[in-house]
Amino acid sequence: MGISSSMLLHQAMYPNVEGSASIARGAIVAFARAAGFAGAQLQDLELAVGEALANAVEHGRSDNGSISVGARFEFGKMTIEISDSGGGFAGWNNVESLPRKAESIRGFGLRIMHETTDGVQFLDGGRRVRLTKKLVLERSDAPKQEEL
């Protein structure tokens, strides 16, 4: 069972190169697991983080660029921030209105992030994304009457 009343922190920086996203995703998944995320909740978080990291690597690349990853778990809520050193993107403050070609097989990352987390915010001109997800304990995770 996770820790819901204490605060846990994770902070790391990675070079913005191929391979960094999977290393960073693995670190965040391990952090979320330690906080109590499991099963479908952990998979949702992993998917959203993977999409955010893929965007940072693909669109945020710059000479000697880096990706910063921070996570905080407090009072049953995970907050993850991923930032890159790229130029951001136009329309960052209204991503729901960004056009996407109907025939495109790409461009689903933002939708995936929205559907697998409780909140998505873009900050700093689109160079930083904040994902939030509440830990919902399954009935089997809740303390049993005799444990109380």
Kinemage of the C-alpha trace (Angstrom):
@kinemage 1
@onewidth
@group {chain A} dominant
@subgroup {mainchain}
@vectorlist {calphas} color= white
{ca met a 1} P 0.000 0.000 0.000
{ca gly a 2} L 1.256 3.517 -0.786
{ca ile a 3} L 1.909 6.424 1.489
{ca ser a 4} L -0.958 8.901 1.248
{ca ser a 5} L -0.277 11.408 4.008
{ca ser a 6} L 3.464 11.894 3.497
{ca met a 7} L 5.181 13.673 0.676
{ca leu a 8} L 7.495 11.806 -1.690
{ca leu a 9} L 9.683 13.639 -4.209
{ca his a 10} L 11.592 12.663 -7.336
{ca gln a 11} L 13.688 15.027 -9.464
{ca ala a 12} L 16.015 14.227 -12.368
{ca met a 13} L 17.490 15.760 -15.497
{ca tyr a 14} L 18.298 13.885 -18.699
{ca pro a 15} L 20.015 14.836 -21.943
{ca asn a 16} L 17.478 15.360 -24.716
{ca val a 17} L 18.598 12.404 -26.823
{ca glu a 18} L 17.035 9.161 -28.044
{ca gly a 19} L 16.745 6.717 -25.159
{ca ser a 20} L 16.302 9.316 -22.433
{ca ala a 21} L 12.526 9.078 -22.572
{ca ser a 22} L 12.449 5.372 -21.707
{ca ile a 23} L 14.916 5.843 -18.839
{ca ala a 24} L 12.928 8.780 -17.443
{ca arg a 25} L 9.625 6.903 -17.875
{ca gly a 26} L 11.043 3.920 -15.976
{ca ala a 27} L 12.145 6.173 -13.114
{ca ile a 28} L 8.710 7.804 -12.855
{ca val a 29} L 6.943 4.433 -13.001
{ca ala a 30} L 9.160 3.133 -10.174
{ca phe a 31} L 8.410 6.284 -8.176
{ca ala a 32} L 4.650 5.913 -8.781
{ca arg a 33} L 4.774 2.241 -7.796
{ca ala a 34} L 6.534 3.181 -4.541
{ca ala a 35} L 3.762 5.712 -3.910
{ca gly a 36} L 1.134 2.984 -4.225
{ca phe a 37} L 0.061 3.088 -7.882
{ca ala a 38} L -0.560 -0.341 -9.385
{ca gly a 39} L -2.552 -2.085 -12.103
{ca ala a 40} L -4.561 0.059 -14.503
{ca gln a 41} L -3.782 3.276 -12.595
{ca leu a 42} L -0.047 2.673 -12.982
{ca gln a 43} L -0.470 1.765 -16.660
{ca asp a 44} L -2.449 4.960 -17.301
{ca leu a 45} L 0.226 7.043 -15.619
{ca glu a 46} L 2.988 5.278 -17.552
{ca leu a 47} L 1.179 5.918 -20.834
{ca ala a 48} L 0.632 9.625 -20.123
{ca val a 49} L 4.220 10.127 -18.953
{ca gly a 50} L 5.511 8.267 -22.002
{ca glu a 51} L 3.555 10.565 -24.323
{ca ala a 52} L 4.745 13.707 -22.532
{ca leu a 53} L 8.358 12.507 -22.648
{ca ala a 54} L 8.094 11.548 -26.323
{ca asn a 55} L 6.837 15.066 -27.065
{ca ala a 56} L 9.711 16.585 -25.085
{ca val a 57} L 12.274 14.523 -26.987
{ca glu a 58} L 10.715 15.068 -30.417
{ca his a 59} L 9.626 18.691 -30.206
{ca gly a 60} L 11.857 20.078 -27.470
{ca arg a 61} L 15.221 19.137 -28.860
{ca ser a 62} L 17.852 21.858 -29.005
{ca asp a 63} L 21.645 21.942 -29.005
{ca asn a 64} L 22.825 20.582 -25.656
{ca gly a 65} L 19.175 20.435 -24.611
{ca ser a 66} L 17.837 18.624 -21.589
{ca ile a 67} L 14.639 17.207 -20.175
{ca ser a 68} L 13.752 17.879 -16.566
{ca val a 69} L 11.420 15.483 -14.774
{ca gly a 70} L 9.914 16.153 -11.386
{ca ala a 71} L 7.308 14.206 -9.468
{ca arg a 72} L 5.586 14.797 -6.159
{ca phe a 73} L 3.170 12.510 -4.366
{ca glu a 74} L 1.251 14.118 -1.548
{ca phe a 75} L -2.180 13.565 0.011
{ca gly a 76} L -3.023 10.824 -2.465
{ca lys a 77} L -2.210 12.840 -5.594
{ca met a 78} L 0.696 12.472 -8.007
{ca thr a 79} L 1.911 15.594 -9.786
{ca ile a 80} L 4.471 15.124 -12.555
{ca glu a 81} L 6.174 17.940 -14.438
{ca ile a 82} L 8.202 17.389 -17.579
{ca ser a 83} L 10.010 20.289 -19.198
{ca asp a 84} L 12.345 20.632 -22.137
{ca ser a 85} L 14.663 23.306 -23.471
{ca gly a 86} L 12.989 23.625 -26.872
{ca gly a 87} L 11.024 26.504 -28.295
{ca gly a 88} L 7.582 25.466 -27.072
{ca phe a 89} L 4.627 25.529 -29.450
{ca ala a 90} L 1.997 27.939 -30.688
{ca gly a 91} L -1.384 27.396 -29.116
{ca trp a 92} L 0.130 25.900 -25.948
{ca asn a 93} L -2.491 27.591 -23.761
{ca asn a 94} L -5.421 26.154 -25.738
{ca val a 95} L -4.313 22.705 -26.905
{ca glu a 96} L -7.881 21.444 -27.340
{ca ser a 97} L -8.269 23.784 -30.328
{ca leu a 98} L -5.076 22.731 -32.102
{ca pro a 99} L -5.935 21.289 -35.523
{ca arg a 100} L -5.152 17.666 -36.329
{ca lys a 101} L -5.448 16.135 -39.784
{ca ala a 102} L -8.211 13.518 -39.804
{ca glu a 103} L -6.116 11.086 -41.851
{ca ser a 104} L -3.069 11.440 -39.608
{ca ile a 105} L -1.864 8.417 -37.641
{ca arg a 106} L 0.015 10.795 -35.348
{ca gly a 107} L -1.139 13.477 -32.970
{ca phe a 108} L -2.979 11.422 -30.375
{ca gly a 109} L -0.522 12.058 -27.517
{ca leu a 110} L -2.365 15.054 -26.070
{ca arg a 111} L -5.656 13.171 -26.111
{ca ile a 112} L -4.017 10.159 -24.446
{ca met a 113} L -2.575 12.377 -21.702
{ca his a 114} L -6.005 13.922 -21.074
{ca glu a 115} L -7.797 10.561 -21.012
{ca thr a 116} L -5.362 8.754 -18.707
{ca thr a 117} L -4.822 11.445 -16.062
{ca asp a 118} L -6.979 13.709 -13.920
{ca gly a 119} L -5.371 16.884 -15.241
{ca val a 120} L -3.023 18.191 -17.930
{ca gln a 121} L -1.611 21.718 -17.980
{ca phe a 122} L 0.849 23.262 -20.412
{ca leu a 123} L 3.057 26.017 -19.022
{ca asp a 124} L 6.031 28.150 -20.071
{ca gly a 125} L 4.973 28.515 -23.692
{ca gly a 126} L 4.442 24.774 -24.038
{ca arg a 127} L 7.903 23.834 -22.777
{ca arg a 128} L 6.494 22.304 -19.586
{ca val a 129} L 3.600 19.917 -19.021
{ca arg a 130} L 2.056 19.127 -15.645
{ca leu a 131} L 0.167 15.851 -15.233
{ca thr a 132} L -1.894 15.021 -12.155
{ca lys a 133} L -3.439 11.740 -11.097
{ca lys a 134} L -5.179 10.821 -7.867
{ca leu a 135} L -4.439 7.457 -6.319
{ca val a 136} L -7.692 5.564 -5.951
{ca leu a 137} L -7.349 2.622 -3.616
{ca glu a 138} L -9.097 -0.498 -4.788
{ca arg a 139} L -11.322 -2.279 -2.290
{ca ser a 140} L -8.673 -4.970 -1.894
{ca asp a 141} L -6.135 -2.236 -0.988
{ca ala a 142} L -8.296 -0.686 1.721
{ca pro a 143} L -7.540 -1.689 5.311
{ca lys a 144} L -9.613 -4.613 6.508
{ca gln a 145} L -11.827 -4.151 9.562
{ca glu a 146} L -9.549 -6.297 11.740
{ca glu a 147} L -6.551 -4.104 10.741
{ca leu a 148} L -8.218 -0.928 12.030
